């Protein structure tokens, strides 16, 4: 699954985004996230922290992508930043399976950001709910608030490789991918994005992807 999100620079900073997948498409039957990424709570609370080369077990990696953001010094002075992102299976959040997004920035500076999320049961008609909290940075870089501009994440990409021990030998394998729904309406597969912004604004955007046999 590939998710793309673009946010207008005229909107307030994003504080949370959610993605709802079509009915019949979920993670329960995949082999993704068989390990758990456990990071100190301080990293999630501080958001920005020291750069770790390998912060999580390889078998906890669920997806990779990229993101851009604005450093908003003022409405007339904004600077663009960029990062590579990775989605990991994280510690439980309450009674929900946890997620952890780690962003390695490479512009304007090299550092690391951590954001917590979770999976949940979505409203009827959808298969999986995924929520990511975009917590404001207590001590933002250069003193400028950071606002998400764009986001691209591929969950379960073909290049993912895990390791396991079988018959006393360590081997590399590809985890099971996300299943395609068994049925698809003539309108295609329905996804939904829910984005929350600072100040309480909430926007909902629906999108449809072509049925697999139409590609």
GIFENSUL-V646467 format. One record per backbone hydrogen bond with DSSP energy under -0.5 kcal/mol. CO is the residue of the C=O (numbers start at 1). NH is the residue of the N-H. If there is no record, write none. Layout:
co->CO nh->NH
co->CO nh->NH
This chain:
co->1 nh->155
co->3 nh->153
co->5 nh->151
co->8 nh->11
co->13 nh->198
co->15 nh->134
co->16 nh->196
co->17 nh->132
co->18 nh->194
co->19 nh->130
co->20 nh->192
co->21 nh->127
co->22 nh->25
co->24 nh->26
co->26 nh->179
co->27 nh->30
co->36 nh->38
co->37 nh->39
co->37 nh->91
co->40 nh->43
co->40 nh->44
co->41 nh->45
co->42 nh->46
co->43 nh->47
co->46 nh->48
co->47 nh->114
co->49 nh->112
co->50 nh->52
co->52 nh->55
co->57 nh->60
co->58 nh->61
co->59 nh->34
co->59 nh->35
co->60 nh->89
co->61 nh->33
co->62 nh->156
co->63 nh->87
co->64 nh->154
co->65 nh->85
co->66 nh->152
co->67 nh->83
co->68 nh->149
co->68 nh->150
co->69 nh->81
co->70 nh->72
co->70 nh->147
co->71 nh->73
co->71 nh->79
co->72 nh->145
co->74 nh->77
co->77 nh->73
co->77 nh->74
co->79 nh->71
co->81 nh->69
co->82 nh->106
co->82 nh->107
co->83 nh->67
co->84 nh->104
co->85 nh->65
co->86 nh->88
co->86 nh->102
co->87 nh->62
co->87 nh->63
co->88 nh->90
co->88 nh->100
co->89 nh->37
co->90 nh->98
co->92 nh->94
co->93 nh->96
co->96 nh->93
co->97 nh->119
co->98 nh->90
co->99 nh->117
co->100 nh->88
co->100 nh->102
co->101 nh->103
co->101 nh->115
co->102 nh->86
co->102 nh->104
co->103 nh->105
co->103 nh->113
co->104 nh->84
co->105 nh->111
co->107 nh->82
co->109 nh->111
co->111 nh->105
co->112 nh->49
co->113 nh->103
co->115 nh->101
co->116 nh->133
co->117 nh->99
co->118 nh->131
co->120 nh->122
co->120 nh->129
co->123 nh->126
co->125 nh->23
co->128 nh->21
co->129 nh->120
co->130 nh->19
co->131 nh->118
co->132 nh->17
co->132 nh->134
co->133 nh->135
co->136 nh->138
co->137 nh->140
co->140 nh->143
co->141 nh->144
co->145 nh->72
co->147 nh->70
co->149 nh->7
co->150 nh->68
co->151 nh->5
co->152 nh->66
co->153 nh->3
co->153 nh->155
co->154 nh->64
co->154 nh->156
co->154 nh->157
co->157 nh->160
co->162 nh->173
co->164 nh->166
co->164 nh->171
co->166 nh->169
co->169 nh->166
co->171 nh->164
co->173 nh->162
co->173 nh->175
co->176 nh->31
co->185 nh->188
co->189 nh->191
co->189 nh->209
co->191 nh->207
co->192 nh->20
co->193 nh->205
co->194 nh->18
co->195 nh->203
co->196 nh->15
co->196 nh->16
co->197 nh->200
co->201 nh->197
co->203 nh->195
co->205 nh->193
co->207 nh->191
co->209 nh->189
co->211 nh->214
co->212 nh->215
